[in-house]
Amino acid sequence: LRRGEKASTQVWAIPVDGGEAHQVTSAPATLIAYQWRPDGREIAYIYTDLSTAREKSLKAKGYGFTYYEEDLKSRRLYAAPVNNGEAGEQKALTGEGAVWEFIYSPDGKTIAASMSEKNLIDFRYAFNYIFSVDVASGQTKKISSNEGKLGNFEYSPDGKYLAYAAALNQNDNAVSQAFVVPAGGGEAKNLTPENYRGHVTWVGWKDANTLAYLASEGVWDRLVNIPVKGGTRKSVFYSQDLGFAPGTPSYTPGFKMAAFTGSNGSYPSELFYWDGKKATRLTNSNPELSSTALGKQEVIRYKARDGQEIEGLLIYPVGYESGKSYPLVVKVHGGPESHFPNRWVSRYSEPGQVLAGKGYLVFFPNYRSSTGYGVKFAMTGFNDAAGVEFDDIADGIDHLIATGLADKDRVGLGGGSYGGFASAWFSSYYTAKVRAVCMFVGISDLISKRGTTDIPYEELFVHSGKKLEEMWEQSLKRSPIYYAHQSKTAVLIYGGEDDTRVHPSQSIEYYRRLKMNDHPAVRLVQYPGEQHGNRRQAGQLDVMLRQLAWYDWYVRDLKPLDGPMPPLDLSDQYGLDLPKK
């Protein structure tokens, strides 16, 4: 996809042996996704309906009102013949609603598409199903009926079956299983081992009779082959043996060769080639890392207060000395349907290696509710927000202090989204355990959060499990605002002004509760134009620099909470040419 002169994104093509790129499609709107028919003679794509001339005129005259979650624009699927490198007249294959993903069948006569009734992100999460679309007639037939989240899907090489990754049921908080169903519809078969202590993340095919799937098993990843008819699964490779964590593979028929990205604790994503027996690294995108001192990253395990084993990652400070205690920063993942795999885990919002370079011990816990440890483990937080899941994190802090690795007086914690929820929880309910937190797009009030999020059904089905009317008191007592008055922790709050997932009001509520209780060390920073996570360089850079300054001030240097806060203006660190005043 490439943006053309008229500012709409279209499909462009370039000869594989070199030459100039030329535009293939000329759709009336920006394309969201596209696929070539296997024979290259047709192209299918998705775009969202444009505003009508009447709607544009009303808006220009000041009558462009927003009808919340009504009058939605559909995401439709189109197909167009391709001759001499140019797409011809398009035809719509779907009607109202939303097409999210799609693939051609091997013979090109059918398209499998994931679709929902409404073009809402909540419907993509909670009411998304696979349909078979006949390209010639546009007739559709529902293929999958699984209630719950849907992952990727692939036709078998002979076109007889469709494999797809999906949640076990409506209350399963993440894609976790590998299913196969006849391509024309029928009963789906789950090929995942019963009570599997892992999560399937991707499905594909070795051949017409053998399914392939990639799964997270704790902090490791495994590629598996299993017969469509069921039977013994065969491990193809395991990330602990590879020495890096692989991404989703692109592969040749028979899985004889594959390419994928991979990373570990020593380098971010690089490109690898798999010859069926071993992996060979093809790129070195960050050669400067070979001369950069990094903190050692290792897997850590400890027992929670009820005896449950919890796993996570630990990055040691650069220059670590045995027997010495270090300031600790805990990084909490969001979701909570996510986890930290044993790969490169440093990014702008979780600068693990940067913190290690500044002398911190950095802990990444896979607390209960994390993926990678089976559906039962992941559903521990169902109807129990901020329960054992956050207790697991507290127990991890205690473990690191008890082993002498962490300094009990120098503990910081941070995270985004659900990790931001944990940040607020530890600055209020568990305030005695942490000296400073960095709360990014976080939750502070479970009651108002449910009324302002763009994924209310997802929240109901996989998190709370009950309507708010049935759990007012529990929701209040599991909200950080309920305990804000007792906070003795320095609190940095930040996030996008346009966040629809965790509304900015969550940050404002918590800020206001702390300020109205005379909290001396709280700051709120908002980023215009950013949503649930910063995508622009400016906001990403500021998030990283601001949290580093916050931890240095209150955790490393133990500055008093009732004294001055860290400098507000960080612009001298942006690397910009600015006027002095």
C-alpha positions in Angstrom: 0.0 0.0 0.0 1.2 3.5 -0.9 -0.3 6.9 -0.7 -0.8 8.5 -4.1 -0.9 12.1 -5.3 -4.6 12.4 -4.4 -3.7 11.5 -0.7 -5.6 8.2 -0.7 -3.7 4.9 -0.1 -3.9 2.5 -3.0 -2.1 -0.7 -4.1 1.1 -0.1 -6.1 3.3 -2.7 -7.7 6.9 -2.8 -8.7 8.7 -5.5 -10.9 10.6 -8.0 -8.8 13.7 -7.4 -11.1 13.5 -3.7 -10.6 11.9 -0.7 -12.3 9.4 2.0 -11.5 6.4 1.5 -9.2 3.0 1.9 -10.8 -0.5 2.2 -9.3 -2.7 -0.8 -9.5 -5.9 0.3 -7.8 -7.9 3.5 -8.1 -10.6 2.9 -5.4 -12.5 6.0 -4.3 -11.2 5.7 -0.7 -8.1 4.8 1.2 -7.6 1.0 1.2 -7.3 -0.7 4.6 -6.1 -4.2 3.4 -5.7 -6.1 0.1 -5.0 -9.6 -1.2 -4.1 -10.9 -4.7 -6.1 -13.8 -6.1 -3.6 -16.8 -6.3 -3.4 -16.5 -10.1 -2.7 -12.7 -9.9 -5.7 -11.9 -12.2 -7.9 -10.3 -9.5 -7.4 -8.2 -6.4 -9.6 -7.8 -3.4 -9.5 -5.1 -0.9 -11.3 -3.4 2.0 -12.3 0.3 2.5 -14.7 2.2 4.6 -17.7 3.9 3.1 -17.2 7.6 2.3 -19.5 10.4 3.4 -22.3 11.2 1.0 -22.5 14.6 -0.8 -25.4 15.5 1.5 -23.5 14.6 4.6 -20.5 16.7 3.4 -22.8 19.7 2.7 -24.4 19.4 6.2 -21.0 19.4 7.8 -19.9 22.4 5.8 -23.0 24.3 7.0 -22.3 23.5 10.6 -24.7 20.5 10.9 -22.2 17.7 11.0 -23.3 16.2 14.3 -22.0 13.0 15.8 -24.6 10.2 16.3 -22.7 8.0 18.8 -22.4 4.4 17.6 -25.2 5.1 15.1 -25.0 5.9 11.4 -21.8 3.9 11.2 -19.8 3.6 8.0 -19.4 0.1 6.7 -16.1 -1.6 6.0 -16.9 -3.5 2.7 -15.0 -6.1 0.7 -14.5 -5.4 -3.0 -12.9 -7.3 -5.9 -11.6 -6.1 -9.2 -10.0 -7.9 -12.2 -6.4 -7.0 -13.0 -5.2 -6.7 -16.6 -1.8 -5.4 -17.6 -1.1 -4.4 -14.1 -4.1 -2.2 -13.6 -7.3 -3.0 -11.7 -10.6 -2.8 -13.6 -14.1 -2.0 -12.4 -14.7 -3.1 -8.8 -17.7 -4.9 -7.4 -18.8 -5.0 -3.8 -18.8 -8.5 -2.3 -20.3 -7.6 1.1 -23.0 -5.3 2.4 -23.4 -3.3 5.6 -21.3 -4.2 8.6 -17.5 -4.6 8.8 -15.0 -6.9 7.1 -11.9 -7.1 9.3 -9.6 -9.7 7.6 -9.9 -11.9 4.6 -8.0 -14.5 2.5 -8.6 -16.1 -0.9 -9.1 -19.9 -1.2 -6.4 -21.7 -3.2 -8.6 -21.8 -6.3 -9.6 -18.2 -6.0 -13.3 -18.8 -6.2 -14.0 -18.2 -2.5 -12.9 -15.7 0.1 -12.9 -16.4 3.8 -13.6 -13.2 5.7 -14.0 -12.3 9.4 -17.0 -10.1 9.7 -19.2 -8.4 12.3 -22.6 -6.8 12.2 -21.3 -3.3 13.1 -18.1 -1.4 12.4 -17.2 -1.1 16.0 -13.9 -2.3 17.6 -16.0 -3.9 20.4 -17.8 -6.0 17.8 -14.5 -7.0 16.3 -13.5 -8.4 19.8 -16.8 -9.8 20.9 -19.0 -10.6 17.8 -16.5 -11.5 15.0 -17.1 -14.6 12.9 -15.7 -16.2 9.7 -17.8 -16.2 6.6 -17.3 -17.8 3.2 -17.9 -15.3 0.4 -18.5 -16.6 -3.1 -16.5 -14.2 -5.4 -18.8 -14.7 -8.4 -22.1 -14.2 -6.7 -21.2 -12.4 -3.4 -23.3 -15.0 -1.4 -22.0 -15.5 2.1 -22.2 -18.4 4.5 -21.2 -18.4 8.2 -18.3 -20.8 8.8 -17.3 -20.3 12.4 -19.7 -20.0 15.4 -17.2 -19.7 18.2 -18.2 -17.2 20.8 -15.2 -15.1 21.8 -12.1 -13.5 20.3 -10.9 -14.5 16.8 -7.3 -14.7 15.6 -5.9 -15.5 12.1 -7.3 -18.1 9.7 -5.8 -20.0 6.7 -7.1 -22.4 4.0 -5.5 -25.8 3.7 -3.4 -26.2 0.5 -6.2 -28.3 -1.1 -8.9 -25.8 0.0 -10.9 -28.4 1.9 -10.4 -27.0 5.4 -10.0 -23.8 7.1 -7.8 -23.5 10.2 -8.3 -20.6 12.6 -7.1 -19.5 16.0 -9.7 -18.4 18.5 -10.6 -18.2 22.2 -11.9 -21.3 23.9 -15.2 -19.6 24.8 -16.8 -16.2 25.3 -15.2 -15.7 28.7 -11.6 -16.7 27.6 -9.8 -13.4 27.5 -7.5 -14.1 24.5 -7.0 -16.2 21.4 -5.8 -19.5 22.8 -6.9 -22.5 20.7 -6.3 -24.0 17.2 -9.5 -25.1 15.3 -10.1 -26.7 12.0 -13.5 -26.7 10.1 -14.6 -27.9 6.6 -14.2 -24.9 4.2 -17.8 -25.1 3.2 -19.0 -25.1 6.8 -19.6 -27.8 9.4 -18.5 -28.8 12.9 -15.3 -27.2 14.1 -12.7 -29.4 15.8 -10.3 -28.1 18.5 -6.8 -29.5 17.9 -5.4 -27.9 21.0 -4.5 -30.3 23.9 -7.1 -30.3 26.6 -6.1 -28.1 29.5 -3.1 -26.9 27.5 -0.7 -24.8 29.6 -0.1 -22.4 26.8 -1.8 -20.1 24.3 -2.0 -20.7 20.5 -1.2 -17.4 18.8 -1.2 -18.3 15.1 -2.2 -21.2 12.8 -1.1 -22.3 9.4 -0.5 -25.5 7.4 2.4 -27.9 6.8 0.4 -29.7 4.2 -3.2 -30.6 3.4 -3.4 -33.1 6.3 -1.2 -31.4 8.9 -1.9 -28.2 10.8 0.9 -26.0 12.1 0.5 -23.6 15.0 2.7 -21.2 17.0 2.1 -21.1 20.7 3.3 -19.3 23.8 4.3 -21.6 26.6 5.2 -19.4 29.5 8.1 -17.1 28.4 8.9 -19.4 25.5 7.4 -20.1 22.1 6.9 -23.4 20.2 5.9 -24.3 16.6 3.9 -27.4 16.5 2.6 -29.8 13.7 -0.5 -31.9 14.4 -2.6 -34.1 12.0 -6.0 -32.6 11.0 -7.7 -35.8 12.2 -6.1 -35.4 15.6 -3.3 -37.4 17.2 0.2 -36.7 18.5 1.6 -33.3 18.1 5.2 -32.8 16.9 7.3 -29.9 18.1 9.1 -28.3 15.1 11.1 -25.8 17.1 11.2 -24.3 20.6 12.5 -20.8 21.3 14.6 -21.9 24.3 16.5 -24.1 21.9 16.6 -21.6 19.1 18.1 -18.9 21.4 15.5 -16.3 20.3 11.8 -15.9 20.3 10.3 -16.2 16.7 7.5 -14.2 15.2 4.8 -15.3 12.8 6.4 -17.3 10.0 6.1 -16.8 6.2 6.7 -20.3 4.7 6.9 -22.3 1.5 4.6 -25.3 0.8 5.4 -28.2 3.1 7.0 -25.8 5.6 10.3 -26.8 4.1 11.6 -23.2 4.4 10.3 -20.3 6.4 11.3 -16.7 7.3 10.4 -14.9 10.5 11.6 -12.1 12.7 13.1 -13.0 16.1 14.6 -11.4 19.1 16.1 -12.1 22.5 17.3 -10.2 25.5 20.4 -9.0 23.6 18.9 -7.7 20.4 15.5 -6.4 19.0 13.8 -8.0 16.1 16.0 -9.4 13.2 15.2 -11.5 10.2 15.8 -15.3 10.3 15.7 -18.1 7.7 14.6 -21.6 8.6 15.7 -24.5 6.4 13.6 -27.1 8.2 16.3 -28.0 10.7 18.0 -24.8 11.9 17.5 -21.0 11.9 20.1 -18.6 10.4 20.1 -15.0 11.2 20.1 -12.8 8.1 20.2 -9.2 9.4 22.0 -7.1 11.9 19.9 -4.0 12.1 21.5 -2.6 15.2 25.3 -3.2 14.9 26.0 -0.6 17.6 24.6 -3.0 20.2 27.7 -5.2 19.9 29.7 -2.4 21.6 26.9 -1.4 24.0 26.8 -2.7 27.6 23.4 -4.3 28.2 21.9 -5.7 31.4 21.7 -9.5 31.6 18.1 -10.8 31.1 17.0 -14.0 32.7 13.9 -16.0 33.5 12.8 -15.7 37.2 10.3 -17.9 39.1 8.9 -17.4 42.6 6.0 -18.6 44.8 3.0 -16.3 45.4 1.5 -16.2 48.9 -0.9 -19.0 48.1 1.9 -21.2 46.7 1.2 -20.6 43.0 4.4 -20.4 40.9 4.8 -17.1 39.0 7.2 -16.6 36.2 8.7 -13.4 34.8 11.8 -11.7 33.4 14.5 -9.9 35.3 17.1 -7.5 33.7 20.1 -6.9 35.9 21.8 -3.5 36.2 24.7 -3.0 33.9 27.8 -3.7 36.0 25.8 -5.8 38.5 27.8 -6.9 41.6 26.7 -10.0 43.5 25.6 -9.3 47.1 24.6 -5.7 46.4 21.0 -4.4 46.5 19.8 -2.2 43.7 16.9 0.2 43.1 14.0 -1.8 41.5 11.5 -0.8 38.8 8.6 -3.2 38.1 7.1 -3.1 34.6 3.5 -4.4 34.4 2.1 -5.5 31.1 -1.4 -4.4 30.0 -4.4 -6.5 29.0 -4.2 -8.3 31.3 -4.4 -10.7 28.4 -0.8 -10.4 27.5 2.6 -11.6 28.8 6.3 -10.9 28.7 8.0 -13.5 26.5 11.7 -14.1 26.8 12.6 -11.7 23.9 13.6 -8.1 23.6 11.1 -6.4 25.9 12.5 -2.8 25.9 10.4 -0.1 24.2 9.6 3.6 24.7 7.0 2.9 27.4 9.0 0.1 29.0 12.7 1.1 28.6 14.1 -1.9 30.4 17.6 -1.8 29.1 17.8 2.0 29.5 16.9 1.6 33.1 19.4 -1.2 33.5 22.1 1.1 32.1 21.2 3.7 34.8 21.7 1.1 37.5 18.2 -0.3 38.1 17.0 -3.9 38.5 14.0 -4.3 36.2 11.3 -6.9 36.8 8.7 -8.0 34.3 6.1 -10.3 36.1 3.7 -12.6 34.3 1.1 -12.3 37.0 -2.0 -14.4 37.1 -4.4 -13.3 34.2 -1.4 -13.3 31.8 -1.5 -15.4 28.6 1.0 -18.1 27.9 0.1 -20.3 30.9 -3.3 -21.8 29.8 -6.9 -20.6 29.9 -7.4 -21.4 33.6 -4.4 -19.2 34.6 -5.4 -16.4 32.2 -9.0 -16.4 33.6 -7.9 -16.0 37.3 -8.8 -12.3 37.2 -12.3 -13.0 35.8 -14.7 -11.1 38.1 -11.7 -10.4 40.4 -9.9 -7.3 39.1 -7.0 -6.2 41.2 -7.2 -9.4 43.2 -4.6 -12.2 43.2 -3.3 -10.8 39.9 -1.8 -7.7 41.6 -1.0 -9.6 44.8 1.3 -11.7 42.6 3.2 -8.6 41.7 3.4 -7.5 45.3 4.8 -11.0 46.2 7.3 -10.6 43.4 8.6 -7.4 44.9 8.8 -9.1 48.3 10.7 -12.0 46.7 13.3 -9.7 45.1 13.8 -7.8 48.4 14.1 -11.1 50.4 16.8 -12.4 48.0 18.8 -9.2 48.5 18.6 -8.1 44.9 16.3 -5.2 45.4 16.6 -2.3 47.9 13.3 -2.2 49.8 13.4 1.6 50.1 13.9 2.1 46.4 11.1 0.5 44.5 9.2 2.0 41.5 6.5 0.6 39.3 4.9 1.4 36.0 2.8 0.2 33.1 0.2 1.1 30.5 -3.5 0.3 30.3 -4.1 -2.6 32.7 -0.5 -2.0 33.7 -1.5 1.6 34.4 -4.3 0.2 36.5 -1.7 -1.7 38.5 0.3 1.5 38.8 -2.6 3.3 40.3 -3.3 0.3 42.6 0.2 0.2 43.9 0.2 4.0 44.5 -2.9 3.7 46.7 -3.8 0.2 48.0 -0.2 -1.0 48.0 1.4 2.4 48.6 3.7 1.1 51.3 5.5 -1.1 48.7 6.5 1.5 46.1 8.0 5.0 46.3 7.0 6.1 42.8 4.8 5.0 39.9 4.4 6.0 36.3 0.7 5.4 35.2 0.3 5.3 31.4 -3.3 5.3 29.9 -4.4 3.6 33.2 -7.6 2.8 34.9 -8.5 4.4 38.3 -12.3 3.9 38.6 -13.8 0.6 37.4 -17.3 2.1 37.6 -16.8 5.1 35.3 -14.3 3.1 33.1 -17.1 0.7 32.1 -19.2 3.7 31.0 -16.6 5.4 28.9 -14.7 2.6 27.2 -15.1 1.7 23.5 -15.1 -2.1 24.4 -18.0 -2.5 26.9 -19.0 -6.0 25.7 -15.4 -7.2 25.7 -15.1 -5.9 29.3 -18.3 -7.7 30.3 -17.5 -11.0 28.7 -13.8 -11.5 29.6 -13.2 -9.3 32.6 -16.0 -8.4 34.9 -18.4 -11.2 34.0 -21.4 -9.4 35.5 -23.3 -6.3 34.8 -22.3 -3.3 36.9 -25.6 -3.3 38.7 -24.6 -6.6 40.2 -21.2 -5.5 41.5 -21.2 -1.8 42.5 -19.5 -2.3 45.8 -16.8 -4.7 44.4 -16.1 -2.4 41.5 -15.7 0.6 43.9 -13.4 -1.3 46.3 -11.2 -2.5 43.5 -10.8 1.0 42.2 -7.6 3.0 43.1 -9.7 6.2 43.7 -11.2 4.4 46.7 -7.7 4.3 48.3 -6.3 7.5 46.8 -6.5 9.4 50.1 -3.9 7.1 51.7 -1.3 7.4 48.9 2.3 8.0 50.0 3.7 7.4 46.5 4.9 9.8 43.9 2.5 9.5 41.0 3.2 10.5 37.4 0.1 10.1 35.2 0.2 10.4 31.4 -1.7 9.4 28.3 -3.3 10.4 25.0 -6.1 13.1 25.0 -8.0 11.0 22.4 -7.9 7.6 24.1 -11.2 5.8 23.5 -10.1 2.6 25.2 -9.3 4.0 28.6 -10.8 7.4 28.5 -8.6 10.3 29.6 -11.1 11.0 32.4 -9.6 8.0 34.2 -6.4 9.9 34.5 -8.1 13.1 35.4 -10.2 11.4 38.1 -7.2 10.0 39.8 -5.2 13.2 39.5 -8.1 15.1 41.1 -8.6 12.6 43.9 -4.9 12.8 44.8 -4.8 16.6 44.6 -7.9 17.1 46.7 -6.3 15.0 49.3 -3.3 17.3 49.3 -0.9 14.9 47.6 2.3 16.8 47.1 3.9 14.7 44.3 1.4 14.1 41.5 1.7 15.3 37.9 -0.6 14.7 34.9 0.7 15.0 31.3 -1.6 14.6 28.3 -0.6 14.1 24.6 -2.8 15.8 22.0 -3.8 13.6 19.1 -2.6 10.4 20.8 -4.9 7.6 21.7 -4.3 4.3 23.6 -0.5 4.5 23.4 1.6 7.1 21.7 2.4 6.6 18.0 4.3 9.8 17.3 7.9 10.2 17.9 7.5 13.3 20.1 5.1 11.6 22.5 7.1 8.4 22.6 10.3 10.3 23.4 8.7 12.4 26.1 7.1 9.3 27.8 10.5 7.6 28.0 12.4 10.7 29.2 9.7 11.7 31.7 9.4 8.3 33.4 13.2 8.0 33.7 13.3 11.4 35.3 10.5 10.4 37.7 12.2 7.2 38.8 15.6 8.9 39.2 14.1 11.7 41.3 12.0 9.6 43.7 13.4 6.0 43.6 17.1 6.4 42.9 17.8 9.7 44.6 15.0 9.4 47.3 14.0 13.0 46.9 11.3 13.9 49.5 7.6 13.7 48.3 6.9 17.1 49.9 9.7 18.8 48.1 10.1 20.1 44.5 9.0 17.7 41.7 11.3 16.8 38.8 11.6 19.6 36.1 8.5 19.9 34.1 10.2 21.1 30.9 12.3 18.3 29.3 12.7 20.0 25.9 16.4 20.4 26.2 16.6 16.6 25.9 14.5 16.3 22.7 17.5 17.0 20.4 15.8 19.9 18.8 17.1 23.3 17.6 15.0 25.6 19.8 15.1 29.3 20.7 16.6 30.0 24.1 13.3 31.5 25.3 
